[in-house]
């Protein structure tokens, strides 16, 4: 029995899509992720790199996580399917899963706008990025305002200033923008100045091939090396007013919905990463001989494996419950009037899954013993990938405090 066998109530369509994505994760993502892990950040994004091929093959597969144009699924069906897809991608490679997910953000917002011109200009086939983090705003990217009542807040690094029928964007986004070093489009979360100062936020869709857009060097980092991250600089980049998909008056709500979606996605991704570590350790324990027997016979190893299994299943159950609740309560996809997602639930899933992923990967490496420390086995990569998740998209501590305010 595998952890997947607990999904006894899947429809034929759900099972078919899950298995399709699992094959993609196994045959495309895992070998690509392991190869990219050994390359420099410059080599990862170079034309001809396997990373571009992964994105193309994923787009050709026709399964999407956020962009849902033309879908006839109910919100509940969409939630179940998203959980299955996200977990399988995280099982394949967490860094690549995040790259593929971030890529869909601009297309998802274009579709939500229901503006045909934006939908055509920002299709899911273009590699996108979620550009929110700034050099002076890490986990506190939630508040990019320069509020005089709170002088301890840093002023925004990136500002979109209105100029007639355009916004003119100046400033930069930090080196942690996922896909930032290779993206063609951006969902730019930025401070907005409509003539009264940069005291509000908004979200603009930006063509990153536009004049005035430049990139910094891609970031070298500990884990998730298959996920390209890097700075984006804006030097008086002109964007039509129609590209403002979340205006200042809707920004708090838009930011809340984004945070809810992103944390649910991270929760599912790192359920998959944790499951991958557990499965690798279980298989290794059945083969490795010490003391004259396979190590799975030893009680210490048995107990460790059971604890890993238990944690993975608990993280999965929470993620699915959270994503289902937040999807059916999302006002953008037909939720009843007055409904709204609960960001504290999504954060609970992100924190639980990422902590589980790191603990399970660490225990898995312990089962591998000295072999786990070598590049010959992929378990050390999984642990590095999982460790990064405790910090990215907001540190678990800061997110937990944000969620606690909602309890």
N, C-alpha and C positions, 0 to 999 in steps of 0.2 A: 504494500500500500504506500502511495506517495501522498504528500500534502495536497496535491491536486484532487485526489480521490474523494475528499470531503465535499467537493462541489457536485453532489449527486443530483441536484435539482436544476442543472443547466439545461436550457433549451438546445435543440439541435443547432440552431444558428449561433448561439453563444459558444457552444462547444467547438463548432467549426472555426469560428474566428479566433478563439483562444488557441486552438491547435495551430492555426495558420501563423499567428504571431509568435508562438513558441518556436516553430521551425525557423522563422526569420531570426529570432533571438539566438538560437543555437547555431545556425549555419552562417549567418551574416554578422551579427553583433559581437558574439564572443571572440571569434578569431580576429575581427577588426579591432576590437577594444584591446586585446592583448598585444597586437602589433603596434597600435598607436601609443600604448603605454610606454614603449621603449624608444619612442621618437621624441625629438625636441619639439617645443611648441610651434616653432616655425615650420618644421616638417609636417606636423599634424594638419595644418591648414593649407599647405602648398598645393597648387593645382596638380592634379594627378595623385594626390593622397587618397587613400582608401576611404577617408572620412566623407568625401564628396560622393563616393559610390554608395556608401551606406544611406545617405540622405536620398539619393535618387531611387535606390531600391525600395526604401520605405514609402516614398511618394508613389511609386509604381504599384505598391501593394494595395493602396487605396483605403487603408485603415487609418483613421485619424483620432487623436485624443481630444482636441479642443474644437477644431473646425468642423462644424456639423451641418453645413449647408446641404439642403436637400434631404436631410434625415427624416424618416417618418417614425422614429422610435419615440416612445413615451419617455418622460423624464426618468422614471424608474428603470426602464430598460436601458436607457443611455448610461445611467449611473452604474448598473451592474456590468455593462460591457466595458466602460472606461476602467473600472477596477481590474477586470480580467486582463485587458490590454496593457495597462500600466504596470501591473505586477510582472507580466511576462517580459516586458522590455527591461525592467529593473533586474530581473533574473539574468537576462542576456548581458547587459553592461550598464551600470548605473549612470556613468558619464554620458554615454551615447543616448540613453533614454532621456536624460535632461536636455541634451542638445536637440533631439527630435521634438520634445515637448515645447521647448522655448521657441523653436522654429515656427510653430503654428500660432503663436500669440497674435502677431499682426493680422493674419488671415481671420482668426476668430473674432477680433474686434471689428474688422471690416464687415464681416457678415452680420454682426450684431447691429451695426449702424444702418443696415438695409439700404445703403447707398450703392447703386449699381456701379458707379465709377470707381468707388473705393474697392469694391469686391473684385472688379476686374484688374485694378492696379496692384492689389495686395493678395494674390492667390496663395493657396497653401503650398504650391509648387516652389515658391521662392523661399529661400532660407531666411528666417526672421530671427529677431531677438527681442527680449524683454529688457528694455534699457531703463532701469530705475536706480540702481546703486550709484552713488557718487563718492568722490574721494573723502569728503567730510561727512558723509552720511552712509553708515554701514547698516547695522540692524535698525537704526532709527530712520531709515528711508521712508517710513510711514508718514513722517511729518517733514515736508520740505519747505514749509512756510518760514518766513522771516518775521515772526510774531514779536512786536515790540514788548508785549507783556511777558514774553519768555526770552530774555536776552541771551540766555545760555545756549539757545539753539544756533547752530551754524547757518549762515546764509546759504541759499541754494547755489550750487555750482553751475547749473544749467537753467537758462531762462528763455522762455519764448515770449518775445515782445510783439504786440500787435502793431502792424503797419498797414493800414488800409485793408485790403482783401487778403492779406498774408500775415503769417506769423514769421518773425525773424528769430532764429534760434542761435544762441551763443552759449558757450561753456563746454563742459565735458561730463562724460559718464566714466565711472571708475573701471579699473582693470578686471573687475569681477563680472562684467556683463557676459552672460553665457551666449556664445555664438558671436559676441561683439567683434571679434577679429576677422570674421568671414561673412557675416550676415549681409543680405541684400536689402532687407527692410527692417524697420524697428517700430515697436510699440513704445514710444518715448513718454515716460512719466516725468513731467517737468514742471517747474514753477512757471506761472503765467502772469504776464504784466499786460493788462488791458488799458493801461494809462493811469492806474492808481497804485503802481508798485507791484513787486513780485510777492504778493501776499496770498496767492491762491495756487492750486495745482491744476493740472489738466493732462490729458493723454492725446498725443498727436501721432498719426501714422506718418512715417518718414521714409522716403526712398533714399537709401544710404549710398546710392550712386550719384546723388545730387552734388553740385558744386558747393564746396565749403566743408564737406565731411571728410575727415581723415581718421586714421587709426593709429593707436600705439602698438608697441610690440606685444605679441601674444604672451600670456602669462605662463611662466614655468611654476609648477606647483606640486605638492606632495601626492595628491590622489586625483582621481577622475581626469587623468591626463588626456583621455580621448575627447573630453569636453573642452572646446576652445573658448577661452575667455580673454577679453582685452578691452582697453580703453577706446572710447569713441569721442572725437572732438568735433564741435560744431562752430564754424566761423561764419556767422551771418548767413545761415542756411534758410532759404525762403520756402515756406510751406503754405499752400492755400488754406484759408479758414475752414474749408470743407473737410480738411484732414483732422480736425479736432473731433475725435470720437467720444471723448469724455470731457465735457466742458467744466469750468471751475465750479459751477453750482451743483454738478453731479459728482465731483471728484471724490468726496468722502465716501459716498456709496460705491462708486466704481472701484476705489482702492480696497474697500472692504470685500467686495466680490472677488477681486483679483487675489487678495490674500487668502481668502477661503479656498478658491480653486487651486492656487499654487501649493498650499499646505496639504490639501487632499491628494494632489498629484505626487508630492514628495512622500507622503505616507505610503501610497501604493508602490512607488518605485523602490522604496527601501524595505518593504515587505519582500519584494522580489529579490533584492540583494541579500537579505538575511536568509531567504530560502535557498539561494544558490550556495551560500557558505555552509548551511546545514547539510545539504545534499552532498557536497564535496567531502565534508568530514565523515558523513555516514558511509559513503562508498570507500573512502580511504581506510576507515576503521575495519571494514570487512576484508581488506586485503593485506594490511600491514601486520607482520608477525613480530611479536616481542614476547619473551618468556615462553616460547614454544607454542603460542596460540595467537590467533588474530586478536588485535587489541580490543575489538568490540566485546570480547569475552570478559575483559577486566571490568569490575564494577564501577571504578572511577570514570571510565570512558562511557559506559552505559548511562550513568547518571547525567553526565555532561551532555550527551546526545539527547536525552529526554528533555532536559531543561531547554536546550536549543529548540527542539521541536515545539515545546509548549509556548515559548516566547513568540515564535513565528506565527503560530495559529492565533494567539491572542492579538498580535499586531494586525493580522489580516482581518479578524473579526471586527475590530474597532474601525479600521479604515473603511471597510465596506458599509458599516452602519452609518458612519459619518458622511461618506460621499453620497449615499442614498438620501439621507436627510437633507443635506445641503443642495443637492440637485433638484429634488422635488419642491424645495422652498425657494428656488432661484426665480426672481421676478422676470428675468430676461427670457426664460423658456416656459412661460405659461403657468407659473405658480399662482395659487389663489391670492386674491387681493389681501394685502397686509402681511404676506409671508416674506421671510427673509432668512438667508442662511445664518448659521451660528459659527462665527469665526473661531470661537473657543473650542468647538468640537474639532474643526480642521487642524488647529494647532496641536490639540491633544494627540491626534493621529500622527502628525509630522514628528513630534517629539518622541512619541512611543516607538514609531517605526525606525527612526534613525538611531535612537539609543539601542533598540533591539538589534539592529543591523550591526552596529559596532560591537556589541557584547557577543553576539553569535559568531561574527567573523573572528574575533579575538579568541574565543573558545575553540573555534575550528582550527585556527593556527596552532593552538596548544596541542590539539590532538595530532596534528601533523608533525609535531616535535621539530627537530632540526630541519627537516625537509620543508617545513612551512616557512622558514626564513629565506629559502633560496628562490631564485627567479624561475627555477624549473617547474614549480607548482604555482598555480594562479591564486592561491589563497592569500598570499601576502598582498597582492593587488586589491583583492576584495576588502581587506581590512583597511588599506589606505583610502579606498573609495568611500567606505562607510565612515571613516573618521572625518572626512571632509563634510559629510552631511550634517554633523552636529553644529556646524557653523554657517553653512550656506543657506541662502534665503532667510537670513535672520538667525542669530545664535539661539539655541534652544532655551537658554536662560531668559533672554529678552522676549522671545515669543511667549514663553510661559508666563511672564509678568503681564504681558499684554492680554493674554487669555484670562489670567486670574482676575483682572479688572472686570471681566464680563460675567464672572460666576455669581 
